[in-house]
Amino acid sequence: MADKKQPDEADIKASQPNTPIVDWDDSNMQSSHANVVNATSSREEVNLFFGTNETWKASETREVHVKLNNRIVLSPFAAKRLFILLGAVLKQYEKRFGQIDVVPKDTSENSERS
């Protein structure tokens, strides 16, 4: 019977790619809620705006009041990585819970009947 050699720690490290280990320090993290998001860009940066829709009687007015609470400024490279990451996360989400439909349903039929 041949003895199977167990890989030692040096062999394991040598076989892994040279990927840095990320230490996520959440000691100063703050959480906030947003149900509205918008984005703008220039050559040097991508701006993400997060806020909360505070319009309670939308049927009575055409105005929507959004209270902005965060602006995140990213380089175009970081924005592209976020785009890829969010796409992967949403793909997993829809696989588990079903497709997310963000296009509003046509309500013209309901208004004609009223």
C-alpha positions, 0 to 999 in steps of 0.5 A: 500500500502506498502512503498518500502524502498529505499536502502541507501548508506551503503546497496549498499556498503555492497552488492558490492564485496570488489573490489578496485576502480582504478584511472587511472592517465594518466597525464604522459602517452605517446602514440606510434604506433607499427605495429610489436610485439614480445615476449620473456620470462624467468622464472622471466619475459615476455618481449614484444617488440613493433616496426615499420616496416620501410621496404618500398620496401619489394619486392626488398629485403628479409630483413625487418627493424623493429625499436623497440621503446618500451620494456615492462617487465611483471611478468608472472602473469601480462602477463597472465592477459594481455593475458586474457584481450587481448583475451576478447578485440579481441573477442569483436572486431571480433564480431563487425567487423569480424574475423581477419586473421593473416595468410598470404595468399598463394602468390605462385599462383601469382608468378607462373603466373608472 
